[in-house]
Amino acid sequence: IPVSSENRLADSEPAMVLELSGETPRAWPIRYLTWHEIVNDQVGAAPVAVTFCPLCNAGIIFDRRLGGQVLSFGVSGKLRHSDMIMYDRQTESWWQQALGEGIVGAMTGQRLKELPGWMESWGSFRARNPDGLVMDQPDWARSYGRNPYVGYDSLARPFLYDGEMPPYGIEPLARIVHVGNRAWPLHRVAEAGGLTEAGVTIDWTA
């Protein structure tokens, strides 16, 4: 729906955002992704999968085109390294959401193309894109806006996770921002007021 028609979201609410050149900017509110985790959508000529794993706060947007076909993704209900496992309806292969990599089935070893999406506040997106589009509230009986995982972020370690803990004193459930194969804990970015490294600029606004 048009940004101007949305009046249910608070300015501080997070949303996944995609702004492709020549296309109308889009936003998918986290309040919906928390419950449904994947949205198969179309942005111009690009079929996209907007994915969000609530347990690791990982929001990633992928191009659904691979090997000459367009894949449609669903939630398997399984976890690996506390991260959501997706499946595609065409081959029923399993995919690691955090990597966009096929891990079981015909698509094992294949990688989805990650699109330059990010998470930001609804207020910021709306101010920058008054003519943009935002995902409408799904017609499902869900308590949208309520966190079904209250208390998870304060756990000492991720749910059902028995792997290696992060190095350098970083808490296992700390929020990070990642670009490619690099990542920065948000609390350290906040302390520094932002950072510029290897061509990447991350601004921090309290």
C-alpha positions as CSV (number, residue, x, y, z in Angstrom):
1,I,0.0,0.0,0.0
2,P,1.2,3.6,-0.4
3,V,3.3,5.0,2.5
4,S,0.7,7.8,2.9
5,S,-2.0,5.2,3.6
6,E,-0.2,3.5,6.5
7,N,-1.2,4.9,10.0
8,R,-0.7,1.8,12.2
9,L,3.1,1.9,12.6
10,A,5.0,4.0,15.2
11,D,8.0,6.0,13.8
12,S,10.4,3.9,15.8
13,E,9.2,0.6,14.5
14,P,11.8,-1.3,12.4
15,A,11.3,-2.3,8.8
16,M,13.3,-4.1,6.1
17,V,13.9,-1.7,3.2
18,L,14.9,-2.1,-0.4
19,E,15.6,0.9,-2.7
20,L,16.6,-0.4,-6.2
21,S,17.5,2.1,-8.9
22,G,14.5,3.0,-11.0
23,E,12.0,1.2,-8.8
24,T,9.6,2.5,-6.1
25,P,11.2,2.1,-2.7
26,R,9.7,-0.7,-0.5
27,A,9.4,-1.4,3.2
28,W,8.3,-4.6,5.0
29,P,7.6,-4.0,8.7
30,I,9.3,-6.3,11.2
31,R,6.0,-6.6,13.1
32,Y,4.8,-8.8,10.3
33,L,8.1,-10.5,9.5
34,T,8.4,-11.6,13.1
35,W,5.4,-13.8,12.7
36,H,5.7,-14.9,9.1
37,E,9.5,-14.7,8.6
38,I,9.4,-14.7,4.7
39,V,7.7,-12.6,2.1
40,N,7.9,-13.6,-1.5
41,D,7.5,-10.3,-3.4
42,Q,8.1,-8.6,-6.7
43,V,10.0,-5.3,-7.1
44,G,9.9,-4.3,-10.7
45,A,11.5,-7.1,-12.7
46,A,13.1,-8.6,-9.6
47,P,11.4,-11.4,-7.7
48,V,12.6,-11.1,-4.1
49,A,12.5,-13.0,-0.9
50,V,12.4,-10.7,2.2
51,T,13.5,-12.9,5.1
52,F,13.8,-12.3,8.8
53,C,14.8,-14.7,11.5
54,P,13.4,-13.5,14.8
55,L,15.8,-15.6,17.0
56,C,18.9,-13.9,15.5
57,N,17.4,-10.7,14.3
58,A,18.7,-11.4,10.8
59,G,16.9,-9.5,8.1
60,I,18.2,-10.3,4.6
61,I,16.7,-9.7,1.1
62,F,17.5,-12.2,-1.7
63,D,16.9,-12.3,-5.4
64,R,14.7,-15.4,-6.0
65,R,16.1,-16.1,-9.4
66,L,18.6,-19.0,-9.6
67,G,19.5,-21.4,-12.4
68,G,16.9,-20.2,-14.9
69,Q,14.0,-20.5,-12.5
70,V,12.2,-18.3,-9.9
71,L,12.1,-19.9,-6.5
72,S,9.3,-19.5,-3.9
73,F,10.4,-19.8,-0.3
74,G,8.7,-21.0,2.9
75,V,9.6,-21.6,6.5
76,S,10.6,-25.1,7.4
77,G,10.2,-24.7,11.1
78,K,13.7,-26.0,11.6
79,L,16.8,-24.2,13.1
80,R,20.5,-24.6,12.4
81,H,22.9,-22.6,14.5
82,S,19.7,-21.0,15.9
83,D,19.0,-19.6,12.5
84,M,15.9,-20.2,10.4
85,I,16.0,-22.9,7.7
86,M,14.0,-22.0,4.6
87,Y,12.9,-24.3,1.9
88,D,12.0,-23.7,-1.7
89,R,8.8,-25.0,-3.1
90,Q,10.3,-25.9,-6.5
91,T,12.8,-28.5,-5.3
92,E,12.0,-28.7,-1.6
93,S,15.7,-28.0,-0.8
94,W,16.6,-26.5,2.5
95,W,18.4,-23.2,2.8
96,Q,20.3,-21.5,5.6
97,Q,18.7,-18.1,5.9
98,A,21.8,-16.2,7.2
99,L,23.9,-17.3,4.3
100,G,21.3,-17.8,1.5
101,E,23.0,-21.1,0.9
102,G,21.4,-24.5,0.0
103,I,22.3,-27.1,2.6
104,V,20.0,-30.1,1.9
105,G,18.6,-31.4,-1.4
106,A,19.1,-30.6,-5.1
107,M,20.2,-27.0,-4.3
108,T,23.0,-27.9,-1.9
109,G,25.9,-25.6,-2.3
110,Q,24.0,-23.1,-4.4
111,R,23.9,-19.4,-3.2
112,L,21.2,-16.8,-3.6
113,K,22.2,-13.3,-4.6
114,E,21.8,-11.0,-1.6
115,L,20.2,-7.6,-2.5
116,P,21.3,-4.3,-0.8
117,G,18.5,-4.2,1.8
118,W,18.7,-3.0,5.3
119,M,16.7,-2.5,8.5
120,E,15.7,1.0,9.6
121,S,12.9,2.8,11.4
122,W,9.6,3.3,9.7
123,G,9.8,7.0,10.5
124,S,13.1,7.3,8.6
125,F,11.9,5.4,5.6
126,R,8.6,7.4,5.4
127,A,10.4,10.7,5.6
128,R,12.8,9.8,2.8
129,N,10.2,8.1,0.6
130,P,6.8,9.7,0.9
131,D,5.8,8.1,-2.4
132,G,7.1,4.7,-1.5
133,L,5.2,1.4,-0.8
134,V,4.9,-0.5,2.4
135,M,3.6,-4.0,3.1
136,D,0.0,-4.1,4.2
137,Q,-1.0,-5.9,7.4
138,P,-1.6,-9.6,6.5
139,D,-5.2,-10.9,6.9
140,W,-4.2,-13.4,9.6
141,A,-5.2,-13.7,13.3
142,R,-1.9,-12.6,14.8
143,S,-1.0,-10.2,17.5
144,Y,1.0,-7.9,15.2
145,G,3.2,-5.5,17.1
146,R,3.6,-8.0,20.0
147,N,6.9,-9.8,20.5
148,P,6.3,-13.6,20.8
149,Y,9.9,-14.1,21.9
150,V,10.0,-11.9,25.0
151,G,13.0,-12.7,27.1
152,Y,15.0,-14.4,24.4
153,D,17.5,-11.5,24.0
154,S,18.5,-11.7,27.6
155,L,19.5,-15.4,27.5
156,A,23.1,-16.4,28.2
157,R,23.3,-18.3,24.9
158,P,21.0,-18.8,21.9
159,F,18.2,-21.4,22.1
160,L,19.4,-24.9,21.3
161,Y,22.8,-23.7,20.3
162,D,25.9,-25.6,21.4
163,G,28.5,-24.1,19.0
164,E,31.4,-21.8,19.5
165,M,30.8,-18.5,21.3
166,P,31.8,-15.2,19.6
167,P,35.4,-13.9,20.2
168,Y,36.6,-10.6,21.7
169,G,34.1,-10.5,24.5
170,I,31.1,-10.0,22.2
171,E,27.9,-11.4,23.8
172,P,26.3,-14.2,21.7
173,L,23.0,-12.3,21.4
174,A,24.5,-8.9,20.7
175,R,23.0,-7.1,17.7
176,I,25.4,-6.6,14.8
177,V,25.5,-4.9,11.4
178,H,27.2,-6.9,8.6
179,V,28.4,-5.9,5.2
180,G,29.6,-8.9,3.1
181,N,31.8,-11.0,5.4
182,R,32.5,-8.3,7.9
183,A,30.4,-7.5,11.0
184,W,30.4,-4.8,13.8
185,P,28.6,-5.0,17.1
186,L,26.0,-2.2,17.3
187,H,26.9,-1.3,20.9
188,R,30.5,-0.6,19.7
189,V,29.3,1.4,16.7
190,A,27.2,3.5,19.1
191,E,30.1,4.1,21.5
192,A,32.2,5.3,18.6
193,G,29.4,7.4,17.1
194,G,29.8,5.6,13.8
195,L,32.7,4.2,11.8
196,T,34.3,4.3,8.4
197,E,36.3,1.2,7.3
198,A,37.3,-0.3,4.0
199,G,34.9,1.9,2.0
200,V,32.0,1.2,4.4
201,T,30.4,4.1,6.4
202,I,28.0,3.3,9.2
203,D,26.5,6.3,10.9
204,W,24.9,6.1,14.3
205,T,21.9,8.2,15.3
206,A,20.9,7.7,19.0
